[in-house]
Amino acid sequence: VKETGIRKLLVCSIQHLDGPLLVAFVVRWQLGTNTFHMPFGEMTITLHDVAVLLGIPVDGHMVVVKV
């Protein structure tokens, strides 16, 4: 985990959860297109967005864990 740069995920936690906001996103999620249908238009989340939000690297070699 240390070598992959994703060590931050081990201590990642949600400090404050906004229930109504979470429900609003869940209701607007479109499984077929993997987008959110918001009042202002469609919205999607990219791998880059996740990397920025979680502070983890998304470049380099892929990590595969065999169980």
N, C-alpha and C positions, 0 to 999 in steps of 0.2 A: 504494500500500500504506500509506503514511504517513497519508493522509487517512481511510482506512477504520478505523484503529485495530487492524489485525491484524498490524502490524509485528512483534510478539512472536513470531509463528509462523515468521518467517524464521530466528530463532536458537533455536527450540525444539528440544530434543534430550532423549533419554532417558539419564539418568545411570546408572541401575541398572535392569536388566530382570530380573524374577523369572520365569524360565521356567516353573516348575511352576504358578505363579499364572495366568500367561497361558494355559497349556494348559487349566486348570480352567475359565476363562471361555469359551474357544473351544468346549470340549466341551458346555458348558451353553447355548450360544447357539441360539435357535430362530428360524430364518430366516422362517418363516411369520408369526410374531407379533412379531418384532423385540424379543424379551425374552430374559432369562437365566432358566433354570429352576434355581434354587438349592435346596439342602436345606431352607432355611427358607421357600421360596415363590418367586413370580415377582419379577423385578427388571428394571426398564427404565432406560435412561439418556435424559435429556431434553436439549433444546438448552440449557437453563439450566445443567444439570450440566456440559456441555462448556464453556460460557462460563466457569464458575467454575474448572474444572480448568486450562484453557488461559489464563485471564486475558484474554479477548478480549470486546469488546462484541457484543451480539446485538440491539441496538435500532437504530432509525433506518432509513435506506433500504437496500434490498438492493443488493448489489454484483454486477454482471454483467460478465464478461470475455468478449469475443468473440474467438475465435482464427481 
